[in-house]
Amino acid sequence: MASINNKSGGGLIVSFGEMLIDFVPTESGVSLSEAPGFLKAPGGAPANVAIAVTRLGGDSAFVGKLGDDEFGHMLAGILKENGVCGDGICFDKGARTALAFVTLRADGEREFMFYRNPSADMLLTPEELNLDLIRSAKVFHYGSISLIVEPCRSAHLKAMEVAKDAGALLSYDPNLRPPLWPSAEEAKEQIMSIWEKADVIKVSDVELEFLTGSDKIDDETAMTLWHPNLKLLLVTLGEKGCRYYTKNFRGAVDAFHVKTVDTTGAGDSFVGALLCKIVDDQAILEEEPRLREVLRFASACGAITTTKKGAIPALPTEAEVLSLIHGK
């Protein structure tokens, strides 16, 4: 199988934030209260991205905090089994690993109920960061859930600053989860508070509407999120593909049509694929034909991820992606 990077020579992608356990109903299309039972599925967007990268042959590490409990050690084990470097993981003796109950509605979309009061990931302090690991990142990727409360917010800001100072490309996927924020206003304010630091930003159509306050999903609306230091802004549109914006060009890439079972992790798979392809060749961001090719690859990754339940089990290998692309 061809891989994007060999393990020794590829640039490191460091993913920062939460890892948790999703409890998914054994039956699709029911509310949480009606679900007859639940299956546990490891998740958390930054962790999904880290595993998406290694599935494709890239090099990644995860930085975050887990509970010193069975679930926390299980999650650390899953990262290790998937080839993700765990040198940035610490364990909290006093707080549990976060849980989320996620129901898949009949249309394949999700509803969330979270157990975080507080969970271990919220308690990561700046002092606990593995700064050497963060400094070795060629790409540093993060979301916004780690901005919700202290001390994790300060740890997030410190990690970003250290990565940036060391020359990393900063990648931001806000991954909006409204139930976790005190209010919609607070969510918007905090998500935007670090906006201008990122080099690459990916938002979904729902996040675009939330952050701009506009119900129009068009270029004009997307460009209100542009900032002068940005190299690439992506808006993912589910089955309608994605739109891309850079300083010099913009355009759209179609989605691959597959039988969708569960959309969990599709965006993370898309991001992991993109980062994997650009980590050692950032010039791609300035060359439209090559960027389109990478986004087509990332779209295929996202599509494959929707064909199975759960995020991590569904993340594809490069061979699976290429067979979808060439099978069209």
N, C-alpha and C positions, 0 to 999 in steps of 0.2 A: 504494500500500500504506500503510495507516495505521501510524504508528509510535508507540511509547510515549512516547519523548522525541524532540524534534528535537535534532539534534546540538549546536546551540549552547546550548539552554536546559536540557538534562537534567542531573541531578546525576551526578557521576563515581563509578563503582564501581571501586575499585582492588583488584586480585587479587594476592596475594603468595605466592611459593613456587617450586615446581619446574616446569620444562617439559622434556620429554624426548622421545625417539623410541621408540615401541612398534614392535617387529617382530612382525607377526602372521602365522601360517602361512597359506600360500595355500590350504590345505585345512582345513576345519573339522573338529572332533571328533577331532583327533589329538594325541598328546603332542608336546612340543617335539622330542624325539629322532626322532620318526617324520615330522616335517613335511618335505615335499619342498622347500619354499622359503618365503621370508618376504617380506611387503610392509612397507615402512616407513610408519608412520602417526604424525604428530605427536600428542603427548599431554601428560599432566601435568594433574592435576585443576584447579589454580588457573588455568592457561592456558586450559583448556577452558571454565571459567566466564567468563573475560574475553571469549572469542569468542562464547559463547552470548549474552552481553549485547548485543554489537554486531550479531549476526545479527537480534536482535529490535528493533533501532533505538536501543538505549541507548548510553551513553558509558562506555567502560572503559579501564583502563590495567593493564599488567602490571609487577610489580616482581620481579626475580629475576636469577640469573646463569647464563649459558650459556658453553660452551667457545668459545674463539676458533678454531673449526674449521668445516668445511663444514656440519656438521649444526647447529651453533649459529647460524650466519648464516642457514641455511635456516629455522630455527624463528623467528628474529627477523623474517624476511621474511614468514612465514605470519601472524604477529600483525599486521604492518603491512598486508598485503593484506586482512585482515579488519577493518581500521579500529580496531585496538587501539593505544592510545598506548604507544610503546616507550621513553618517557623514563626509565623506571625499570630498564631492562635494562643490565647490564654484562657484559663478556666476560672470561674467565680465560685467560691465555696458557698456563698450565701444566697445566690439567686439561681433560679431555674433557667434552663434553655427555653427560648420562646416557642410557643405553639400557635398555630393558626388553623382554624376549622374553615375549610374552603368548600363551598358547594358549587357544583357544575350545573348550571341551569340547562333547560332543554335545548337552548340555542348555543351551548358550549361556552358561554361566558360565565364569569365567576362572581360569587359573593363571599366576603370574608368576615370571620369573627376571630379576634386575636386575644391570646392570653399572655399579657406582658405587664407585670405589676410589681416591681419592674423585672424585666427579664435580663439575663446576663449580658446580652449584647449592648444594652443601654448603659452598662456600668463600666465600659472600657475607658480607661483614663489615658491622658497624654503620656504619662510616665510608663505605661505598660506597652507602648508601641515599640515594635522592633524596627528601629530607625535604619539600621544597616540594610535590612531587607527592603524597606521602602526606597532607600537611596539607590538600590540596584535595579529598580523598575525602569523599563523603557516606556511602558505605558502604565498609568495609575488610574484605575477605574473605580467609580463609586456611585451611590444613589443618594436619596434624600432622607431615608428613614433614620439614618444615623445622625441627622441634624435635629431630631425632634426634642431630645432632652439632654441635659448635662448628666454625667461628664462626657458622654460619647460625642456630643457636638464638638467639644474642645479637642478631643482626640482626632476627630474627622478633620477639623481645620488645620491642626498641626501636621497631620499626615499629608494632606494636600500640599501644604507649604514646603515640607521637606522634599516631597517628590518633585515638585516644580523646580525648587532650587537645584536639585540634582539633575535636571534636564529632562524629566519624564514628560511625555504627552499626557495631558489630563483628559479623561473620558468620563462623561456624566450622563447617566440615565436616571432622571428624577424618580421614576417608578412610583408614581403617586398612589398612596393608600389612604384615602380620606378618613376612614374610621380611626386611624392612629393619631391624627392631629387634633389639638384642642378645638380648632375651628378652620374653616376653609381659608379665611383671611391669613391666619398664622401659617398655614401650609404654603400658600402662595408667596408670602413674604420671605419665609425661610428658604424655600426652593430657589427663589430668585436671588437670595443674599450671596450665593456663591457662583451665580450664573456667569459672570464675566471672567472667572478664572479658567473656565474649561476651554480646551482646544477642539474637542469633538463633543457634540451633544446630540442625543437621540431622544425624541419625544414621540408618544403615540398620538393619534388623532384626538383621543379623549383628553390627554394632557395639554395638547395645543389649545383646545377649547377652554380648558380650566385656566391656563396661564395667561391667555390673551383676553378672555372674557368675550370672545367672538364665536358665533356658531358657524362661521365660514371657514372651511378647510381649503384655503387657497394660498397661492404664493405670497400675496400681499400680507395676509395674516401671519404666515410663517416667518416672513422677514422682519416682523416687529420683534421677534425673539433674537434677531441677529445682534452680535456685538463685535467690535472691531478686531478683537484678538482671536475670533473663532476661525477654525480652519474648515470645519464641516458641520452643518446642521442637517439632521435627518428627521423626517416625519414618517413614521410607519402607519400604514392605513389598513392593516389586516389583510383581508383577501383582495384589497385594491392595490397592494404593493407598497412602495415607499417613494417619497420625494426627497431629493438631495439639493443642498444649497452650499456653494462655496463663494469665495470672493469673486471668482471669474466666470462661473457657470452654474447652471441649475438644470434639473430635469427629473424624470420619473423612471422607475424600474417596476415592471409588472411582477405580481406575485405568481407563485406556482400553485396550481389548483390541485388540492389533495382532499381526501376524506378526513375532515376535522373531527377529532374525538375530544380533545382537551387543549385549550389555548395556553395552559400554564407553561411558562418557560420559553415561549416562542420568541419574545423580544430579547430575552437573555441569550438565547442561541444565536440570534441575528447579530447581537453586539459582540459576542465571543468570536464569531466567525470574522466579522469586520476587523476586530483588533488583532486577531491572529494573522490576518493577511497584510496588515499595514505596519505591524510592530518593527519589522526589519527594513521597511521600504516606505517611509512616510511620504515620499515623492508622489505616491499613488493619489494622495489627496489633492494634488494639483494637476493631475492628468485625467481628463474626463473618461476617455475610452477604458483605461485601466480601472478607474474607480467604478464605472458601471459594471465591469466584469466582477469586481469584488462584491458589489452590492447584489448582483444576481446570485452569486455564491451564498452570500449571507441570507438572502431571501429563501433560497432552497433549504438552508439549515433551519430557518424559522418554520417553514412549511412542514418539514419532516417531523419537527418537534411536536406539532399539533396532532400527529396521527396516532400518538399513544398517550395513555394516562400518565400524569406526573411529569415533572420537568426533567429530572436527572436521567431516569431510564430512557427518555425519548431523545436525548441529545445525540446528534448523529456523528459518525466518523466521516472522514473525507471521502472514502470510497462510496458511502451511501449518498452523499451529496452529489458527487459526480455522476452517479447512475441516474439520479433524478434529473439533473441538468441535461445529460446527453440522451435520456429516454424521451425527452419532449419532442 
